[in-house]
Amino acid sequence: MKTDERIELQGVVTDCLPGTKFRVELENGHICTCTLSGKLRTNYIRILKGDAVTVDLSISDPGLKNGRIIWRNK
């Protein structure tokens, strides 16, 4: 696998942190800290506690602790 490949997982926002960061509990039980992707920032999409989101994780990150929120599910 290439190091720039990414993994997409579903999760739920458990906590809103300062600086547009969020703590997300993934479907497999892991908890990661995520930021917003560019599309969500430019379109002023609001993410609240309890929202279902799609998270993009980089496989080059050891431990898969940091990610990007790329979609807010309805």
KEDREN-694958 format. One record per residue: residue in one letter; x, y, z of N, C-alpha, C, O in turn. Coordinates in pm, 1 decimal. Layout:
KEDREN-694958
residuo->A; n.east->X; n.north->Y; n.up->Z; ca.east->X; ca.north->Y; ca.up->Z; c.east->X; c.north->Y; c.up->Z; o.east->X; o.north->Y; o.up->Z
...
This chain:
KEDREN-694958
residuo->M; n.east->83.3; n.north->-118.5; n.up->0.0; ca.east->0.0; ca.north->0.0; ca.up->0.0; c.east->87.6; c.north->124.6; c.up->0.0; o.east->197.6; o.north->124.3; o.up->55.2
residuo->K; n.east->38.8; n.north->229.1; n.up->-61.4; ca.east->108.0; ca.north->356.6; ca.up->-59.7; c.east->86.6; c.north->424.9; c.up->74.3; o.east->-12.9; o.north->400.4; o.up->142.6
residuo->T; n.east->181.2; n.north->511.3; n.up->111.6; ca.east->167.3; ca.north->580.3; ca.up->239.7; c.east->66.3; c.north->693.7; c.up->234.0; o.east->21.1; o.north->741.2; o.up->338.2
residuo->D; n.east->29.4; n.north->738.6; n.up->112.1; ca.east->-67.8; ca.north->846.6; ca.up->102.9; c.east->-211.7; c.north->796.1; c.up->91.5; o.east->-303.4; o.north->875.6; o.up->70.6
residuo->E; n.east->-232.3; n.north->666.4; n.up->104.8; ca.east->-368.5; ca.north->613.3; ca.up->101.6; c.east->-440.8; c.north->648.5; c.up->230.2; o.east->-379.3; o.north->665.3; o.up->335.5
residuo->R; n.east->-571.8; n.north->659.3; n.up->219.7; ca.east->-651.3; ca.north->699.9; ca.up->334.1; c.east->-763.0; c.north->599.4; c.up->359.9; o.east->-806.2; o.north->527.0; o.up->270.1
residuo->I; n.east->-808.4; n.north->597.1; n.up->484.9; ca.east->-915.4; ca.north->507.7; ca.up->529.2; c.east->-1035.1; c.north->594.7; c.up->565.5; o.east->-1020.7; o.north->693.6; o.up->637.3
residuo->E; n.east->-1152.8; n.north->558.3; n.up->516.3; ca.east->-1275.4; ca.north->629.3; ca.up->552.5; c.east->-1355.7; c.north->543.6; c.up->648.6; o.east->-1384.6; o.north->427.3; o.up->620.2
residuo->L; n.east->-1391.7; n.north->601.4; n.up->762.7; ca.east->-1470.5; ca.north->533.0; ca.up->864.1; c.east->-1585.7; c.north->621.9; c.up->907.9; o.east->-1579.8; o.north->744.1; o.up->894.0
residuo->Q; n.east->-1690.0; n.north->560.2; n.up->960.4; ca.east->-1805.1; ca.north->631.7; ca.up->1014.9; c.east->-1783.9; c.north->650.3; c.up->1164.2; o.east->-1722.3; o.north->566.6; o.up->1230.1
residuo->G; n.east->-1835.4; n.north->760.6; n.up->1217.1; ca.east->-1821.7; ca.north->786.4; ca.up->1359.2; c.east->-1925.3; c.north->884.7; c.up->1408.6; o.east->-2007.0; o.north->935.8; o.up->1331.9
residuo->V; n.east->-1920.3; n.north->910.6; n.up->1539.5; ca.east->-2012.0; ca.north->1004.0; ca.up->1604.0; c.east->-1928.6; c.north->1104.0; c.up->1683.1; o.east->-1836.0; o.north->1065.4; o.up->1754.4
residuo->V; n.east->-1961.4; n.north->1232.8; n.up->1670.7; ca.east->-1890.1; ca.north->1337.3; ca.up->1743.7; c.east->-1927.9; c.north->1328.3; c.up->1890.6; o.east->-2045.7; o.north->1334.1; o.up->1925.6
residuo->T; n.east->-1827.0; n.north->1314.1; n.up->1976.8; ca.east->-1852.9; ca.north->1304.2; ca.up->2120.0; c.east->-1819.7; c.north->1431.5; c.up->2194.7; o.east->-1871.5; o.north->1454.5; o.up->2303.9
residuo->D; n.east->-1732.4; n.north->1516.1; n.up->2136.6; ca.east->-1691.7; ca.north->1637.8; ca.up->2205.9; c.east->-1645.4; c.north->1741.5; c.up->2104.7; o.east->-1581.0; o.north->1707.4; o.up->2005.4
residuo->C; n.east->-1677.9; n.north->1868.0; n.up->2129.5; ca.east->-1631.7; ca.north->1978.9; ca.up->2045.4; c.east->-1518.8; c.north->2049.3; c.up->2119.1; o.east->-1536.5; o.north->2094.2; o.up->2232.4
residuo->L; n.east->-1402.3; n.north->2059.0; n.up->2054.8; ca.east->-1284.2; ca.north->2119.0; ca.up->2114.3; c.east->-1259.1; c.north->2255.4; c.up->2050.0; o.east->-1312.8; o.north->2282.7; o.up->1942.7
residuo->P; n.east->-1179.1; n.north->2341.6; n.up->2112.9; ca.east->-1150.2; ca.north->2471.2; ca.up->2052.3; c.east->-1067.8; c.north->2457.5; c.up->1924.5; o.east->-995.8; o.north->2359.4; o.up->1906.2
residuo->G; n.east->-1079.1; n.north->2556.3; n.up->1837.0; ca.east->-1001.8; ca.north->2557.0; ca.up->1714.3; c.east->-1057.0; c.north->2466.0; c.up->1606.8; o.east->-980.3; o.north->2409.6; o.up->1528.8
residuo->T; n.east->-1187.8; n.north->2450.3; n.up->1600.7; ca.east->-1258.4; ca.north->2363.1; ca.up->1504.9; c.east->-1203.4; c.north->2221.9; c.up->1504.7; o.east->-1185.8; o.north->2161.5; o.up->1398.9
residuo->K; n.east->-1176.5; n.north->2169.6; n.up->1622.7; ca.east->-1137.0; ca.north->2029.6; ca.up->1637.7; c.east->-1247.9; c.north->1956.4; c.up->1710.5; o.east->-1322.2; o.north->2014.8; o.up->1789.5
residuo->F; n.east->-1257.6; n.north->1828.2; n.up->1682.7; ca.east->-1364.2; ca.north->1746.8; ca.up->1739.4; c.east->-1308.1; c.north->1612.7; c.up->1783.3; o.east->-1215.9; o.north->1559.1; o.up->1721.8
residuo->R; n.east->-1365.1; n.north->1559.3; n.up->1890.3; ca.east->-1331.2; ca.north->1424.5; ca.up->1933.2; c.east->-1440.7; c.north->1332.7; c.up->1879.2; o.east->-1558.9; o.north->1353.2; o.up->1906.6
residuo->V; n.east->-1400.2; n.north->1230.8; n.up->1801.9; ca.east->-1494.8; ca.north->1144.1; ca.up->1732.4; c.east->-1471.9; c.north->1000.6; c.up->1776.4; o.east->-1358.6; o.north->952.5; o.up->1778.9
residuo->E; n.east->-1581.3; n.north->932.4; n.up->1811.2; ca.east->-1574.4; ca.north->789.2; ca.up->1840.5; c.east->-1611.6; c.north->714.5; c.up->1713.6; o.east->-1723.0; o.north->727.9; o.up->1663.0
residuo->L; n.east->-1518.0; n.north->635.9; n.up->1662.7; ca.east->-1537.5; ca.north->564.0; ca.up->1538.1; c.east->-1622.6; c.north->440.6; c.up->1559.6; o.east->-1645.3; o.north->399.1; o.up->1673.3
residuo->E; n.east->-1669.9; n.north->381.7; n.up->1450.2; ca.east->-1757.7; ca.north->265.0; ca.up->1458.4; c.east->-1687.1; c.north->143.7; c.up->1517.8; o.east->-1753.3; o.north->52.8; o.up->1568.0
residuo->N; n.east->-1553.4; n.north->140.5; n.up->1513.1; ca.east->-1480.2; ca.north->27.5; ca.up->1570.3; c.east->-1442.0; c.north->50.7; c.up->1715.8; o.east->-1374.3; o.north->-32.8; o.up->1775.9
residuo->G; n.east->-1484.8; n.north->164.1; n.up->1773.8; ca.east->-1461.6; ca.north->189.5; ca.up->1914.9; c.east->-1344.2; c.north->281.6; c.up->1944.9; o.east->-1331.0; o.north->328.1; o.up->2058.1
residuo->H; n.east->-1258.9; n.north->309.2; n.up->1847.4; ca.east->-1145.4; ca.north->398.4; ca.up->1867.7; c.east->-1193.4; c.north->543.6; c.up->1876.9; o.east->-1296.5; o.north->580.1; o.up->1820.3
residuo->I; n.east->-1116.9; n.north->624.7; n.up->1948.7; ca.east->-1146.6; ca.north->766.5; ca.up->1960.3; c.east->-1031.9; c.north->843.1; c.up->1896.5; o.east->-915.3; o.north->816.8; o.up->1925.7
residuo->C; n.east->-1065.1; n.north->939.2; n.up->1808.2; ca.east->-961.9; ca.north->1018.8; ca.up->1741.9; c.east->-1000.9; c.north->1165.9; c.up->1745.2; o.east->-1117.7; o.north->1200.5; o.up->1762.9
residuo->T; n.east->-900.8; n.north->1251.9; n.up->1727.8; ca.east->-920.9; ca.north->1395.1; ca.up->1721.0; c.east->-922.5; c.north->1435.1; c.up->1574.4; o.east->-831.3; o.north->1400.5; o.up->1499.2
residuo->C; n.east->-1025.9; n.north->1508.0; n.up->1533.6; ca.east->-1043.5; ca.north->1539.6; ca.up->1392.0; c.east->-1061.1; c.north->1689.7; c.up->1370.9; o.east->-1109.8; o.north->1761.6; o.up->1458.1
residuo->T; n.east->-1019.8; n.north->1734.5; n.up->1252.4; ca.east->-1042.8; ca.north->1870.8; ca.up->1208.7; c.east->-1142.7; c.north->1868.0; c.up->1093.0; o.east->-1179.0; o.north->1760.8; o.up->1044.5
residuo->L; n.east->-1186.7; n.north->1984.9; n.up->1049.3; ca.east->-1280.4; ca.north->1992.5; ca.up->937.1; c.east->-1204.0; c.north->1996.3; c.up->805.8; o.east->-1094.7; o.north->2052.5; o.up->798.3
residuo->S; n.east->-1261.2; n.north->1936.9; n.up->703.1; ca.east->-1201.8; ca.north->1945.1; ca.up->570.2; c.east->-1233.1; c.north->2082.0; c.up->510.4; o.east->-1314.3; o.north->2156.8; o.up->564.9
residuo->G; n.east->-1169.2; n.north->2114.3; n.up->399.5; ca.east->-1185.0; ca.north->2244.5; ca.up->336.3; c.east->-1325.5; c.north->2273.7; c.up->288.7; o.east->-1373.0; o.north->2386.5; o.up->301.3
residuo->K; n.east->-1393.9; n.north->2171.8; n.up->233.1; ca.east->-1530.6; ca.north->2193.3; ca.up->183.6; c.east->-1626.2; c.north->2229.9; c.up->296.4; o.east->-1713.8; o.north->2314.6; o.up->279.3
residuo->L; n.east->-1609.2; n.north->2165.9; n.up->411.3; ca.east->-1698.2; ca.north->2196.2; ca.up->523.4; c.east->-1670.1; c.north->2335.3; c.up->579.1; o.east->-1762.6; o.north->2404.8; o.up->621.1
residuo->R; n.east->-1543.6; n.north->2376.6; n.up->579.7; ca.east->-1509.8; ca.north->2510.6; ca.up->628.8; c.east->-1562.4; c.north->2619.6; c.up->537.6; o.east->-1621.6; o.north->2716.7; o.up->584.8
residuo->T; n.east->-1541.5; n.north->2604.9; n.up->407.3; ca.east->-1581.0; ca.north->2711.1; ca.up->314.2; c.east->-1731.8; c.north->2726.3; c.up->304.3; o.east->-1780.6; o.north->2836.2; o.up->277.9
residuo->N; n.east->-1806.5; n.north->2618.9; n.up->324.9; ca.east->-1952.0; ca.north->2624.4; ca.up->318.1; c.east->-2017.5; c.north->2643.6; c.up->453.8; o.east->-2139.8; o.north->2635.3; o.up->464.7
residuo->Y; n.east->-1937.9; n.north->2669.2; n.up->558.3; ca.east->-1986.7; ca.north->2696.5; ca.up->693.1; c.east->-2080.7; c.north->2587.7; c.up->744.5; o.east->-2185.3; o.north->2617.3; o.up->802.4
residuo->I; n.east->-2042.9; n.north->2461.7; n.up->723.0; ca.east->-2122.6; ca.north->2349.9; ca.up->773.8; c.east->-2096.5; c.north->2335.2; c.up->923.6; o.east->-1981.8; o.north->2322.5; o.up->966.4
residuo->R; n.east->-2202.1; n.north->2337.1; n.up->1001.4; ca.east->-2188.8; ca.north->2326.7; ca.up->1146.7; c.east->-2187.5; c.north->2180.1; c.up->1189.0; o.east->-2269.3; o.north->2100.2; o.up->1143.4
residuo->I; n.east->-2094.5; n.north->2146.8; n.up->1275.9; ca.east->-2084.4; ca.north->2013.1; ca.up->1332.6; c.east->-2112.5; c.north->2025.9; c.up->1481.4; o.east->-2048.4; o.north->2105.0; o.up->1550.5
residuo->L; n.east->-2207.7; n.north->1948.7; n.up->1530.8; ca.east->-2245.8; ca.north->1953.3; ca.up->1671.3; c.east->-2222.7; c.north->1818.1; c.up->1736.5; o.east->-2203.6; o.north->1716.9; o.up->1669.1
residuo->K; n.east->-2224.8; n.north->1818.7; n.up->1867.5; ca.east->-2209.5; ca.north->1695.9; ca.up->1944.0; c.east->-2325.0; c.north->1601.1; c.up->1911.3; o.east->-2441.3; o.north->1641.3; o.up->1914.5
residuo->G; n.east->-2293.2; n.north->1476.5; n.up->1880.3; ca.east->-2393.8; ca.north->1377.5; ca.up->1846.1; c.east->-2413.7; c.north->1357.5; c.up->1697.0; o.east->-2485.9; o.north->1266.1; o.up->1657.4
residuo->D; n.east->-2352.4; n.north->1439.5; n.up->1613.2; ca.east->-2365.7; ca.north->1425.7; ca.up->1468.5; c.east->-2290.0; c.north->1303.2; c.up->1418.6; o.east->-2180.8; o.north->1272.6; o.up->1466.3
residuo->A; n.east->-2349.2; n.north->1233.9; n.up->1322.7; ca.east->-2281.7; ca.north->1122.4; ca.up->1255.9; c.east->-2197.2; c.north->1180.0; c.up->1143.5; o.east->-2246.2; o.north->1259.7; o.up->1063.5
residuo->V; n.east->-2069.9; n.north->1140.2; n.up->1136.7; ca.east->-1977.5; ca.north->1196.7; ca.up->1038.9; c.east->-1897.0; c.north->1084.9; c.up->972.3; o.east->-1888.2; o.north->973.1; o.up->1023.1
residuo->T; n.east->-1838.8; n.north->1118.8; n.up->857.1; ca.east->-1744.1; ca.north->1031.5; ca.up->789.9; c.east->-1605.9; c.north->1090.9; c.up->810.6; o.east->-1583.1; o.north->1208.7; o.up->783.1
residuo->V; n.east->-1513.3; n.north->1008.0; n.up->859.6; ca.east->-1379.2; ca.north->1053.0; ca.up->894.6; c.east->-1278.9; c.north->991.3; c.up->799.1; o.east->-1288.6; o.north->873.5; o.up->764.6
residuo->D; n.east->-1182.5; n.north->1071.5; n.up->756.8; ca.east->-1076.1; ca.north->1029.6; ca.up->666.8; c.east->-947.6; c.north->1020.3; c.up->747.8; o.east->-897.4; o.north->1121.9; o.up->795.8
residuo->L; n.east->-893.0; n.north->898.4; n.up->763.9; ca.east->-770.4; ca.north->876.7; ca.up->840.7; c.east->-656.1; c.north->841.9; c.up->747.9; o.east->-674.9; o.north->768.7; o.up->650.8
residuo->S; n.east->-538.2; n.north->893.4; n.up->776.4; ca.east->-419.5; ca.north->861.7; ca.up->699.0; c.east->-352.9; c.north->738.8; c.up->760.4; o.east->-338.9; o.north->730.0; o.up->882.4
residuo->I; n.east->-312.3; n.north->644.6; n.up->676.9; ca.east->-249.8; ca.north->523.7; ca.up->730.3; c.east->-105.3; c.north->547.4; c.up->770.7; o.east->-45.7; o.north->462.3; o.up->836.8
residuo->S; n.east->-46.6; n.north->662.4; n.up->732.1; ca.east->90.6; ca.north->692.9; ca.up->772.0; c.east->97.5; c.north->744.9; c.up->914.7; o.east->206.1; o.north->751.8; o.up->972.4
residuo->D; n.east->-18.1; n.north->782.0; n.up->973.6; ca.east->-22.6; ca.north->830.9; ca.up->1111.0; c.east->-13.8; c.north->712.6; c.up->1206.6; o.east->-100.9; o.north->625.6; o.up->1203.7
residuo->P; n.east->88.6; n.north->706.8; n.up->1291.1; ca.east->98.3; ca.north->594.5; ca.up->1384.5; c.east->-12.1; c.north->602.2; c.up->1489.7; o.east->-28.0; o.north->704.1; o.up->1556.9
residuo->G; n.east->-86.7; n.north->495.8; n.up->1503.0; ca.east->-193.6; ca.north->490.2; ca.up->1601.6; c.east->-327.1; c.north->540.2; c.up->1551.8; o.east->-427.7; o.north->523.5; o.up->1620.7
residuo->L; n.east->-331.8; n.north->601.0; n.up->1434.3; ca.east->-455.3; ca.north->652.6; ca.up->1375.5; c.east->-530.3; c.north->741.8; c.up->1474.1; o.east->-649.3; o.north->721.8; o.up->1498.5
residuo->K; n.east->-460.4; n.north->840.0; n.up->1530.7; ca.east->-520.3; ca.north->928.7; ca.up->1631.0; c.east->-574.7; c.north->1058.6; c.up->1572.9; o.east->-657.8; o.north->1123.6; o.up->1636.2
residuo->N; n.east->-529.8; n.north->1098.0; n.up->1453.6; ca.east->-573.0; ca.north->1224.6; ca.up->1394.2; c.east->-642.2; c.north->1198.5; c.up->1262.1; o.east->-603.3; o.north->1109.0; o.up->1187.2
residuo->G; n.east->-745.2; n.north->1277.3; n.up->1233.7; ca.east->-818.5; ca.north->1258.3; ca.up->1108.9; c.east->-883.8; c.north->1386.9; c.up->1062.9; o.east->-865.6; o.north->1493.1; o.up->1122.5
residuo->R; n.east->-961.0; n.north->1375.1; n.up->954.5; ca.east->-1033.9; ca.north->1486.1; ca.up->895.7; c.east->-1178.7; c.north->1447.3; c.up->881.3; o.east->-1208.0; o.north->1336.9; o.up->835.5
residuo->I; n.east->-1269.8; n.north->1533.7; n.up->918.5; ca.east->-1412.0; ca.north->1511.2; ca.up->896.0; c.east->-1442.0; c.north->1557.1; c.up->753.7; o.east->-1427.1; o.north->1675.1; o.up->721.8
residuo->I; n.east->-1484.1; n.north->1464.3; n.up->668.4; ca.east->-1507.9; ca.north->1499.3; ca.up->528.9; c.east->-1655.9; c.north->1504.2; c.up->492.1; o.east->-1690.9; o.north->1554.0; o.up->385.1
residuo->W; n.east->-1743.1; n.north->1453.4; n.up->578.5; ca.east->-1885.5; ca.north->1452.8; ca.up->547.3; c.east->-1966.8; c.north->1446.8; c.up->675.6; o.east->-1932.1; o.north->1374.9; o.up->769.4
residuo->R; n.east->-2076.3; n.north->1523.9; n.up->678.6; ca.east->-2171.2; ca.north->1517.5; ca.up->789.4; c.east->-2293.1; c.north->1442.1; c.up->742.6; o.east->-2362.8; o.north->1487.7; o.up->651.9
residuo->N; n.east->-2320.3; n.north->1327.8; n.up->802.1; ca.east->-2434.2; ca.north->1245.2; ca.up->763.1; c.east->-2562.1; c.north->1300.8; c.up->823.8; o.east->-2560.4; o.north->1365.8; o.up->928.3
residuo->K; n.east->-2672.6; n.north->1273.9; n.up->756.1; ca.east->-2802.2; ca.north->1323.0; ca.up->803.8; c.east->-2871.1; c.north->1221.5; c.up->889.3; o.east->-2981.4; o.north->1246.4; o.up->937.9
